[in-house]
Amino acid sequence: MKNDNKALLIIDMINPLQFSKAGLLLNGIKQMIHPLTCLMDRARKQGIPIIYVNDNCGRWASNRDDLIHAALEGPGAEAVRQLLPDPEDYFIIKPKHSGFFATPLHALLHDLGADTLILTGVAGNLCVLFTANDAYMRDFHLMVPQDCCASNVKEDNDYALRMMHQVLGADTRRQSELEL
């Protein structure tokens, strides 16, 4: 796999978790927080840009700070505190499932010279999968560490990871096994 220039995408982790099955997702988030923070530390040490790609949560007049504030007041606040963006990190707000739909993500990745994306976040079977599919169609190489994404139902997450590996050619090893 070509690994010249990578970018780490953190998808929908700045999340107020204000939906009916949020408790299920929070359980998965709690399991993935430590591996994800380790991956973020590794990426920062190697100069890999970190891009938060976050749902607008229906708040069309929102911005990065508003989303962070709402997430810090939700049930996942403890996890969010561990994942707060650094000033040099990028933050893109998306209106739908894919990080590419109606956002400047592709232009940013082009400017960064990225050809390999490390996709992490929630939900693995929705927003991570849809972003992976759109990235694949744009000829990006993919890494989706299995311990850095979660879905409401573990079996759905496992199935999405299998699909990303088998269909999109994603490297789905655990974050500690990935060569950055």
VENWOJO-V92594 format. One record per helix or strand of 3 or more residues. SS is the DSSP state (a for helix, b for strand). FROM is the first residue (numbers start at 1). LEN is the number of residues. If there is no record, write none. Layout:
ss,from,len
SS,FROM,LEN
SS,FROM,LEN
This chain:
ss,from,len
b,6,6
a,22,24
b,49,7
a,64,9
a,77,6
b,90,5
a,105,8
b,116,7
a,124,14
b,141,3
a,146,3
a,154,13
a,175,3
